[in-house]
Each structure stands twice: as structure tokens, then as C-alpha cells.
Amino acid sequence: MPQPFHIRPATPADMPGVASMQHACWMKAYPGVLDDSFLAQLSPEGIAGYHARHFHENGNHAAPGMPFFVAEAPGRANPIIGMVRGGPTRAESAAGDTVPAEIVARYPFELFGIHVAHDLHRSGVGRALFTQYARAGQSLGHNSLVLWVLSNNAPAIAFYESLGGKPVGSSPLTLGGKAYPQTAYAWSDLVHLRRMT
């Protein structure tokens, strides 16, 4: 039986738990996908600091127009079991790679990252987080969204395709000095998506 969980807006106090969960996800999912040297320099502290910069200046809420949610399961050593974050579509990747202008123009709302504790994959947590993010996008006036996924990340691609995502473009992502191919997946009708999930 799936573990009970709930989804709520993230707070700055959640960042250590978010970072610990995300770091563990990367260490499990990305060996063989990303270079070992890049993975070795990642740390929960660095991930926490990166996410902390995306809160409003008052420090209490995610920046306006940039939804940030966590999935929480009380009773676990780390109760933060998932996260999703995004905002206006970026013209450059977090690493500074230029994104195709047609993607930015056509899909003005982007999902920057979604992660679920590895032992809870296929439990419904990721689907619930994605649905919550789509709902937030609609409340901001968006009816489509886009995200980028490493082109050789087969499990993530299968998840996005199970939600109805369609490949709409490609662009490189530079990490640790090496370029990796990425694929953009998009959803053109968030109302229809929410009915399906």
C-alpha cells in the first residue's frame, strides 16, 4: 500500500530535506548518464543553497510566478519525499546554454525540476506533484508547459510520456564542462492533462 503523503508549498526550512532527497536521487539515477567527476562534486549543501535562492525576498514563499511544492510523508527519517519547481520559461539553461527561441515563445511556463525519493518511484508521488504543478500553472494563466530532460534518461522520459508529454525540441546542457543532449517535452493543454491524471 502506498505510503500516505501530502503536497504543500515549499518553505526555506524544507531546503535541507529537499536537497538530501534530491542528492540521493541523483546519486542513484545518474551514474552512467552523467560523468562521475560531475556527480562527485555535487553535495546536499550546494543543492540546498541553489534552491534557497528561488524564494521571495521576504524569505517565506517561492518567488512570485515560480511555484515550488514538496511532497511530505511524516514518519520517515527525511519526511520530504518529493519536490517540483518551475516558473517562466528560461532562455538559457541553469548552466548558461541557449534554449531555442521557438520553445521559449511557444511554451512560456517551464517545469525546472521534479524529483521523488528513489524508493517511492511508481507510487503516485511524481504524478501527484506534476498534477499540482499543472494546477498552479493554470492559476497563473498558463495552459501549457515545457520541461527539459536528458535524452538518455529513459526512466524519466517514460514517466513524462505516460503523462502525455510530447517531444518538441532539443538543446545541449553543459555540466562539468561536458555537453549532454537534452529533449524538450511539452504539454499543450493543461486542462486535459489534469483530467487524465
C-alpha positions as CSV (number, residue, x, y, z in Angstrom):
1,M,0.0,0.0,0.0
2,P,1.4,3.4,-0.9
3,Q,2.7,5.5,2.0
4,P,0.4,8.4,2.9
5,F,1.7,11.8,1.8
6,H,0.6,15.3,1.2
7,I,1.7,18.1,-1.1
8,R,2.2,21.7,0.1
9,P,4.1,24.8,-0.8
10,A,7.8,24.6,0.0
11,T,9.4,26.8,2.6
12,P,13.0,27.8,3.2
13,A,13.1,25.4,6.2
14,D,12.4,22.5,3.8
15,M,15.6,23.0,1.8
16,P,17.9,20.7,3.7
17,G,15.3,17.9,3.3
18,V,14.7,18.7,-0.3
19,A,18.5,18.7,-1.0
20,S,19.1,15.5,0.8
21,M,16.4,13.7,-1.1
22,Q,17.4,15.2,-4.5
23,H,21.1,14.4,-3.9
24,A,20.2,10.8,-3.2
25,C,18.1,10.7,-6.3
26,W,21.0,12.0,-8.5
27,M,23.4,9.5,-7.0
28,K,21.0,6.7,-7.8
29,A,19.8,7.7,-11.2
30,Y,22.7,9.4,-13.0
31,P,25.8,7.2,-12.8
32,G,26.5,6.2,-16.4
33,V,24.3,9.1,-17.5
34,L,26.4,11.9,-16.2
35,D,30.2,11.9,-15.7
36,D,31.4,10.6,-12.4
37,S,33.5,13.7,-11.9
38,F,30.5,15.9,-12.1
39,L,28.4,13.8,-9.7
40,A,31.3,13.7,-7.3
41,Q,31.3,17.5,-6.8
42,L,27.6,17.6,-6.0
43,S,26.6,18.0,-2.4
44,P,23.3,18.4,-0.4
45,E,24.6,21.7,0.9
46,G,25.2,23.0,-2.6
47,I,21.7,21.9,-3.8
48,A,20.1,23.5,-0.8
49,G,21.8,26.8,-1.5
50,Y,20.7,26.7,-5.1
51,H,17.1,26.2,-4.2
52,A,17.2,28.7,-1.4
53,R,17.9,31.5,-3.9
54,H,14.5,30.9,-5.5
55,F,12.4,32.2,-2.6
56,H,10.9,35.7,-2.5
57,E,12.9,38.4,-0.8
58,N,10.8,38.1,2.3
59,G,12.1,34.6,2.7
60,N,8.8,32.9,3.3
61,H,7.4,32.0,-0.1
62,A,8.7,30.9,-3.5
63,A,9.2,33.9,-5.8
64,P,6.0,35.2,-7.5
65,G,5.1,33.2,-10.6
66,M,7.6,30.4,-9.6
67,P,5.6,27.5,-8.0
68,F,7.6,25.3,-5.6
69,F,5.9,22.3,-3.9
70,V,7.1,19.5,-1.7
71,A,5.6,16.1,-1.1
72,E,5.8,15.2,2.6
73,A,5.4,11.8,4.4
74,P,5.6,12.2,8.1
75,G,7.3,9.4,9.9
76,R,10.3,8.9,7.6
77,A,13.8,9.9,8.6
78,N,13.5,12.5,5.8
79,P,9.8,13.4,5.5
80,I,10.5,15.3,2.2
81,I,9.9,12.6,-0.4
82,G,9.5,14.7,-3.5
83,M,9.7,18.2,-5.0
84,V,8.7,20.1,-8.1
85,R,9.7,23.6,-9.0
86,G,9.5,25.9,-12.0
87,G,8.4,29.3,-13.5
88,P,8.7,31.4,-16.6
89,T,10.5,29.5,-19.4
90,R,14.2,30.2,-19.3
91,A,16.0,31.5,-22.4
92,E,19.1,29.8,-21.0
93,S,19.6,26.6,-19.1
94,A,20.8,26.9,-15.5
95,A,24.3,26.2,-16.9
96,G,24.0,29.1,-19.4
97,D,23.2,27.1,-22.6
98,T,21.0,28.9,-25.0
99,V,17.5,27.4,-25.4
100,P,15.8,27.5,-28.8
101,A,13.8,30.7,-29.1
102,E,10.8,29.0,-30.5
103,I,10.5,26.8,-27.4
104,V,10.5,29.9,-25.2
105,A,8.0,31.7,-27.3
106,R,5.6,28.8,-27.7
107,Y,5.7,27.5,-24.1
108,P,6.1,30.4,-21.6
109,F,5.8,28.2,-18.5
110,E,8.5,25.7,-17.6
111,L,8.9,22.9,-15.1
112,F,12.5,23.3,-13.9
113,G,12.8,20.1,-11.8
114,I,10.8,17.2,-10.3
115,H,12.3,14.6,-8.0
116,V,10.9,11.8,-5.9
117,A,12.7,9.6,-3.4
118,H,14.0,6.6,-5.3
119,D,12.2,4.0,-3.2
120,L,8.9,5.7,-3.9
121,H,9.1,5.7,-7.7
122,R,5.9,4.4,-9.3
123,S,4.0,5.1,-6.1
124,G,2.0,8.1,-7.4
125,V,4.0,10.8,-5.7
126,G,5.6,12.0,-9.0
127,R,2.2,12.1,-10.8
128,A,0.6,14.0,-7.9
129,L,3.4,16.5,-7.9
130,F,3.2,17.0,-11.6
131,T,-0.6,17.5,-11.4
132,Q,-0.2,20.0,-8.6
133,Y,2.3,21.9,-10.7
134,A,0.0,21.9,-13.7
135,R,-2.8,23.3,-11.5
136,A,-0.5,26.0,-10.3
137,G,0.4,26.9,-13.9
138,Q,-3.3,27.3,-14.7
139,S,-3.9,29.5,-11.7
140,L,-1.1,31.7,-13.1
141,G,-2.9,31.9,-16.5
142,H,-0.9,29.2,-18.4
143,N,-2.4,26.4,-20.4
144,S,0.8,24.7,-21.5
145,L,4.2,23.8,-20.1
146,V,7.6,22.5,-21.1
147,L,10.5,20.8,-19.4
148,W,13.9,19.6,-20.4
149,V,15.1,16.0,-19.8
150,L,18.5,14.4,-20.6
151,S,17.9,12.5,-23.8
152,N,19.4,9.3,-22.4
153,N,17.4,9.4,-19.2
154,A,15.0,6.6,-20.3
155,P,13.0,6.3,-17.0
156,A,12.2,10.0,-16.8
157,I,11.2,10.1,-20.5
158,A,8.9,7.1,-19.9
159,F,7.3,9.0,-17.0
160,Y,6.7,12.1,-19.0
161,E,5.4,10.2,-21.9
162,S,3.0,8.4,-19.6
163,L,1.6,11.8,-18.7
164,G,1.1,12.7,-22.3
165,G,4.2,14.8,-22.9
166,K,5.4,15.1,-26.5
167,P,9.0,15.9,-27.7
168,V,9.1,19.3,-29.2
169,G,12.8,20.2,-29.5
170,S,16.4,19.6,-28.4
171,S,19.2,21.6,-27.0
172,P,22.6,20.8,-25.2
173,L,23.1,21.1,-21.5
174,T,26.7,21.7,-20.3
175,L,27.5,20.1,-16.9
176,G,31.1,19.9,-15.6
177,G,32.4,21.2,-18.9
178,K,30.7,18.4,-21.0
179,A,27.7,18.9,-23.2
180,Y,24.8,16.4,-22.9
181,P,21.9,16.2,-25.3
182,Q,18.5,17.3,-23.9
183,T,15.0,16.8,-25.2
184,A,12.1,19.3,-24.5
185,Y,8.8,17.7,-23.6
186,A,5.7,19.8,-23.7
187,W,2.0,19.7,-22.8
188,S,-0.3,22.0,-24.8
189,D,-3.5,21.6,-22.8
190,L,-3.1,21.6,-19.0
191,V,-6.9,21.3,-18.6
192,H,-6.9,18.0,-20.5
193,L,-3.8,16.9,-18.6
194,R,-5.4,17.4,-15.2
195,R,-8.5,15.4,-16.3
196,M,-6.2,12.5,-17.3
197,T,-4.1,12.4,-14.0
